[in-house]
Each structure stands twice: as C-alpha cells, then as structure tokens.
Amino acid sequence: MNTAARAGLFAGALAVAFAGAYGVGSAVGPVTDEDTAPAHGGHAADAGAGAEEGAKEDAGAGKKGDGHGGGHGEDAGPAAGGLQLSEAGYTLDLDTERVDAGSPAELRFAVRGADGEPVTSYEREHGKELHLIVASRDLGTYRHLHPVRDADGTWSTPVELPKAGDYRVFADFVPTGGPENGLTLGGDLAAAGDYRPALPAEPERTATVDGYEVTLDGALTPGSAREVEFSVEKDGKPVTDLQPYLGAYGHLVALRAGDLAYLHVHPNGEPGDGSTEPGPEVAFSATAPSTGSYRLFLDFKHEGEVRTAAFTVTAGGGADGEQGAESGSDEEDGGGHSH
C-alpha cells in the first residue's frame, strides 16, 4: 500500500474512532514472559482501534511536560503519548510490521511529515535525534533502542524479540520546525511464533538485576506531579559512582498497562550541575495521566554497562504501599539497549 493510501485509511479510521466510544486504550495482547508482566490482559485483535480510542482521551498539544507526555483533562496533568500513529502532521510509517520471535531482524521505519515525505531534520535530545522503545503488550519485554538514520530519512536498527506476541513501537523525537515539546508516536509490531499468556507481576518495592538491588520510594498520582526515587546498591553497598547515560544518571520510561500509553520522564538534576550526586539515589518528577497500573523501566549505567530495573506501580490506588516492583534483568527481558 502506498503512503497516500495508507494515510487515507488512517484518517478514516481515526474519524470513526473519534466519533465512537470514549475509552482508555486498547486491549492487551498477551506475550510470554510468565512471571514479569503486570495485570490487564486482553486480545491483540483490538489493539489498533483501542489505541486510537485511548488517544482521544489522552490527546494534548504537548507530549513532554515533566517528561514526554501531554494531558487529558484539566485535572490530569500531562497525558501519555504513543497512543497515536499520527499527530501534529507527523506519521510513524513502520516498514517492518512483523518479525520472527527469537530471530535477529532489522526494524525499519520513517517519520513522515504532512507532505508525505520522510523527515530528515531533527533536534538532538539527550544526545540522540530519536529514541525508540519496543515493549510487549504484557509489558514483560522492553527494549530501548537508538536506530541509525539514512540520508533519505529511513531509520533502521537490529532487534531480536525473545517471545512471540504483540508489541508496541514508540518513536520519541523532536522534529526541526515541529512542536517544540516533541512527539511520541506509536505503532504495532507482531512477533510470530507460539506463545501463552503471561502472569501478572507480583508487587514488590525492590528489583534485582545483574547483582544490583534497586529500591523504589514514592508513588504516582493522577494529575499531580510527584517525586519517585530509586536507590541503587551492589553487594549491599550504595552505588555512588553511577555514570551518565543519555545526559543523566538515570533514564525512566513509564507505560500504562492496558493500552501502553507512554510517559517518558527524566531525573531531577543532571551531571555537572553542581548539586546532583552520581548515586545512590536517582529522583524523578512524574505525573500519571490517569489511575491504573504502570510499568516503570529504569535504565542506569555503572561500570560501563547499562542495566534496566523494572517496577510495577499503581497510580491512584491508595497508599504508597500499593506500589510494586520486580526484577527487570536481561534474562527476564526487562532490558535491552542498542546505541
């Protein structure tokens, strides 16, 4: 299908979605990581339409408020992004829509402007022109990738997804001359193979990855900025020499369970500002766009390697004690970095 036809189909589908039911997000297609995914399972067949319905509720002009989000109501603060394939005249055009689970593949895509041509000029943010997140719809598998752009505007990156099922691809970028707060566009990716539904994650406040213990303190509150802090230890001792990663001592991505709405936040402070220490604590200011369950992926760098700790957090569920976390090690598919 050519670009014009694809854009036309999308516009029609979007019009139908906006005229229809008002709801939050898509149903979730189960992937396979049995002991790592948060609750909210569902069926993949409804993913596209549900995501666009969720986009209506969460639509907002800005996508990055405290991080990379926008708002869906006066009391809700910045809304999560990634629910829409197109926004503000820009469209995520995924050339790769299916891969084989467990096999190396190349993920190729372009960001197209209102004229249908690939965008070739971007503002660098956190050291990169574009950040690419790939997450399974059960939130058990997470990859933070940094693809390479060809001169014609085509982006590409190697990827290997360990489990079969449905995934969401998020492109986070600031196009030159576009919205100054940037955009997060999302599209669906399928990994072919056999799979079975994943089990919900068990709530804990500590995640263990590669011998590091990361503890979460704080809570997410719908419509209100709250501080969440992570403390990193290794072998029982605080890590006080974290290394900068993407211009900070930590990098946090939050995805809402159910529709995978995307909230991309960054730490309070940065290396070299005279007040931010390189650990053991890394603090963020974040606003949840709604009540619900969120999966938090904390990337941190130490001894030359980036690791990911994954947590499950409930926003608007009551006391801080209802927050949850669990390990996000590479073996459990919580991590994955390509630069």
Long-range contacts (C-beta under 8 A, 24 or more apart in sequence): 3-93, 3-112, 3-116, 4-116, 6-93, 7-86, 7-91, 7-116, 10-85, 10-86, 10-91, 13-48, 13-49, 13-52, 14-52, 14-86, 17-49, 17-52, 17-53, 17-55, 17-56, 18-52, 18-56, 20-53, 21-53, 22-53, 22-56, 22-57, 23-50, 23-53, 23-54, 23-57, 24-53, 24-54, 24-57, 24-58, 24-258, 24-259, 24-261, 24-290, 24-292, 25-50, 25-51, 25-53, 25-54, 25-83, 25-256, 25-258, 25-259, 25-260, 25-261, 26-50, 26-51, 26-53, 26-54, 26-258, 26-259, 26-260, 27-258, 28-137, 28-138, 28-257, 28-258, 28-259, 28-260, 29-137, 29-138, 29-165, 29-166, 30-137, 30-138, 30-165, 30-195, 30-196, 30-197, 30-198, 31-136, 31-137, 31-138, 31-140, 31-141, 31-163, 31-164, 31-165, 31-166, 31-167, 31-191, 31-195, 31-198, 32-136, 32-138, 32-140, 32-162, 32-163, 32-164, 32-165, 32-195, 32-196, 32-198, 33-136, 33-138, 33-140, 33-141, 33-163, 33-198, 33-332, 33-333, 34-140, 34-196, 34-198, 34-199, 35-198, 35-199, 35-201, 35-202, 35-326, 35-332, 36-139, 36-140, 36-198, 36-201, 36-310, 36-326, 36-327, 36-328, 36-332, 36-333, 36-334, 37-136, 37-138, 37-139, 37-140, 37-198, 37-199, 37-200, 37-201, 38-138, 38-139, 38-200, 38-201, 38-257, 38-293, 38-294, 38-295, 38-312, 39-200, 39-201, 39-257, 39-293, 40-257, 40-258, 40-293, 41-138, 41-197, 41-198, 42-258, 44-137, 44-165, 44-166, 44-190, 47-137, 47-166, 47-188, 48-188, 50-259, 51-83, 51-84, 51-186, 51-188, 51-259, 51-260, 52-83, 52-84, 52-85, 54-83, 54-259, 54-261, 55-83, 55-84, 57-290, 58-83, 58-261, 58-289, 58-290, 59-84, 59-87, 61-88, 61-179, 61-181, 62-179, 62-181, 63-87, 63-179, 63-181, 63-182, 63-183, 63-184, 64-181, 64-182, 64-264, 65-181, 65-287, 66-225, 66-265, 66-285, 66-286, 66-287, 67-252, 67-254, 67-263, 67-264, 67-265, 67-266, 67-284, 67-286, 68-172, 68-182, 68-184, 68-262, 68-263, 68-264, 68-265, 69-184, 69-262, 69-263, 69-264, 69-265, 69-287, 69-289, 71-289, 72-289, 72-290, 73-223, 75-222, 75-223, 76-222, 76-223, 76-289, 76-290, 77-222, 77-223, 77-224, 77-225, 77-287, 77-288, 77-289, 78-263, 78-287, 78-289, 79-261, 79-289, 80-254, 80-256, 80-261, 80-262, 80-263, 80-289, 81-170, 81-172, 81-183, 81-184, 81-185, 81-186, 81-261, 81-262, 81-263, 81-264, 82-168, 82-170, 82-184, 82-185, 82-186, 82-260, 82-261, 82-262, 83-186, 83-259, 83-261, 83-262, 84-185, 84-186, 85-185, 85-186, 85-187, 86-185, 87-183, 87-185, 88-178, 88-179, 88-183, 89-113, 89-114, 89-178, 90-114, 90-119, 90-175, 90-178, 90-183, 90-185, 91-185, 92-169, 92-171, 92-185, 92-186, 92-187, 93-118, 94-169, 94-187, 94-188, 94-189, 95-154, 96-189, 97-187, 97-188, 97-189, 97-190, 98-189, 98-190, 98-191, 98-192, 99-159, 99-161, 99-189, 99-190, 99-191, 99-192, 100-191, 100-192, 100-193, 101-161, 101-162, 101-163, 101-164, 101-165, 101-191, 101-192, 101-193, 101-195, 102-160, 102-161, 102-162, 102-163, 102-193, 103-160, 104-158, 104-159, 104-160, 105-158, 105-159, 105-160, 105-161, 106-156, 106-157, 106-158, 106-159, 107-132, 107-134, 107-145, 107-147, 107-156, 107-157, 107-158, 107-159, 107-169, 107-189, 108-154, 108-155, 108-156, 109-147, 109-154, 109-155, 109-156, 109-169, 109-171, 109-187, 110-153, 110-154, 110-155, 111-153, 111-155, 111-171, 111-173, 111-175, 111-185, 113-175, 117-153, 118-152, 118-153, 118-154, 119-153, 119-175, 120-149, 120-151, 120-152, 120-153, 121-175, 121-176, 121-177, 122-149, 122-173, 122-174, 122-175, 122-176, 123-174, 123-175, 123-176, 123-182, 125-173, 125-174, 125-182, 126-246, 126-247, 126-248, 126-251, 126-266, 127-246, 127-247, 128-246, 129-173, 130-155, 130-171, 130-172, 130-173, 131-171, 131-172, 131-173, 131-264, 132-157, 132-169, 132-170, 132-171, 132-172, 133-169, 133-170, 133-172, 133-253, 133-262, 134-159, 134-161, 134-167, 134-168, 134-169, 134-170, 134-189, 134-336, 135-167, 135-168, 135-170, 135-255, 135-260, 135-295, 136-161, 136-163, 136-165, 136-166, 136-167, 136-168, 136-333, 137-165, 137-166, 137-167, 137-168, 137-260, 138-165, 138-197, 138-198, 139-255, 139-257, 139-260, 139-295, 140-198, 140-332, 140-333, 140-334, 141-167, 141-333, 141-334, 141-336, 142-253, 142-295, 142-297, 142-308, 142-310, 142-328, 142-333, 142-334, 142-335, 142-336, 143-336, 143-337, 143-338, 144-251, 144-253, 144-297, 144-299, 144-308, 144-336, 144-337, 144-338, 145-336, 145-337, 145-338, 146-338, 146-339, 147-338, 157-338, 158-338, 159-338, 161-191, 162-333, 163-191, 163-193, 163-195, 163-333, 164-191, 164-192, 164-193, 164-194, 164-195, 165-190, 165-191, 165-195, 166-190, 166-191, 167-191, 168-255, 168-260, 170-262, 172-262, 172-264, 184-262, 184-264, 186-260, 186-262, 201-295, 201-312, 201-324, 201-326, 202-324, 202-326, 203-312, 203-322, 203-323, 203-324, 203-325, 203-326, 204-324, 204-325, 204-326, 205-311, 205-323, 205-324, 205-325, 206-325, 207-298, 207-309, 207-310, 207-311, 207-325, 207-326, 207-327, 207-328, 208-309, 208-327, 208-329, 209-307, 209-308, 209-309, 209-327, 209-328, 209-329, 209-330, 209-334, 209-335, 210-305, 210-307, 210-329, 210-330, 211-235, 212-239, 212-302, 212-307, 212-309, 214-298, 214-300, 214-309, 214-325, 216-296, 216-311, 216-313, 216-323, 216-325, 218-320, 218-323, 219-313, 219-315, 219-320, 219-323, 220-254, 220-286, 220-287, 220-288, 220-294, 220-313, 220-314, 220-315, 220-316, 221-287, 221-288, 221-315, 221-316, 222-287, 222-288, 222-289, 222-290, 222-291, 222-315, 222-316, 223-287, 223-288, 224-287, 225-285, 225-286, 225-287, 226-285, 226-286, 226-287, 227-268, 227-283, 227-284, 227-285, 227-286, 228-252, 228-283, 228-284, 228-286, 228-296, 228-313, 229-281, 229-282, 229-283, 229-284, 230-281, 230-282, 230-283, 230-284, 230-298, 230-300, 230-309, 231-280, 231-281, 231-282, 232-279, 232-280, 232-281, 232-282, 232-300, 232-302, 233-280, 234-302, 238-279, 238-280, 239-279, 239-280, 239-302, 240-277, 240-278, 240-279, 240-280, 241-278, 241-279, 241-302, 242-278, 242-279, 242-280, 242-282, 242-300, 242-301, 242-302, 243-278, 243-301, 243-302, 243-303, 243-304, 244-271, 244-301, 245-299, 245-300, 245-301, 245-306, 246-299, 247-271, 248-282, 249-276, 249-278, 249-279, 249-282, 249-300, 250-282, 250-284, 250-298, 250-299, 250-300, 251-298, 251-299, 251-300, 252-284, 252-286, 252-296, 252-297, 252-298, 252-299, 253-296, 253-297, 253-299, 254-286, 254-288, 254-294, 254-295, 254-296, 254-297, 254-313, 255-294, 255-295, 255-297, 256-288, 256-289, 256-290, 256-292, 256-293, 256-294, 257-292, 257-293, 257-294, 257-295, 257-312, 258-292, 258-293, 261-289, 261-290, 263-287, 263-288, 263-289, 263-294, 288-315, 288-316, 290-315, 290-316, 291-315, 291-316, 291-317, 292-316, 296-325, 297-328, 297-334, 298-328, 299-335, 299-337, 306-335, 306-337, 307-335, 308-334, 308-335, 308-336, 308-337, 309-334, 310-334
